[in-house]
Amino acid sequence: MENITWMDISFNSITKVKSDWIEQLPNLCTLHLHANQISKLSDIKRLSSCKKLRSLTLCGNPVAENKHYRNMILYYISNVVQLDFGA
């Protein structure tokens, strides 16, 4: 799985981002997780270990309803330059 650079796992009722599968994706640059059931910012923080991650979508998850969601994501995962299909 270390060669995967792009992954779309949207619309899968995912509730957690697990560290064990993140560790298996060291070259991940784009991750689409929109329209799932992720509700905790702590799950999103785990993505900070993906040092090559540049594009991330989380819209449609309960966590995205947080007032400061965008700022928190960009703070914890500072290498992301595109969040939720925007700049």
C-alpha positions, -999 to +999 in steps of 0.1 A: +000+000+000+030+023+002+027+032-035-009+046-031-009+084-036-047+090-041-076+074-023-114+080-024-133+063+004-162+087+004-198+075+011-187+045+032-202+053+067-166+055+081-167+067+117-130+067+126-096+073+110-074+046+123-037+051+128-028+016+116-041+022+081-027+057+079+008+043+087+005+021+057+000+050+033+033+070+036+029+085+000-007+095+002-012+130-013-050+131-019-076+117+004-114+120-002-133+111+030-165+132+024-200+120+032-190+096+060-197+096+097-165+110+112-174+131+142-143+136+163-115+160+155-091+136+172-097+112+144-088+138+118-056+148+138-043+113+130-039+124+094-011+147+104+013+117+101+006+118+064+034+142+056+027+142+018-010+148+022-019+180+002-056+175-007-083+164+018-121+163+017-142+159+048-174+178+039-205+159+048-191+145+080-204+156+114-170+170+123-173+195+095-203+212+113-179+225+140-177+263+139-139+264+136-135+231+116-116+245+087-090+264+109-085+234+131-079+211+102-054+234+086-036+239+119-033+202+127-025+191+091-005+221+080+007+204+048-029+204+033-033+231+007-067+221-006-096+213+018-130+203+007-125+209-030-115+245-023-082+263-019 
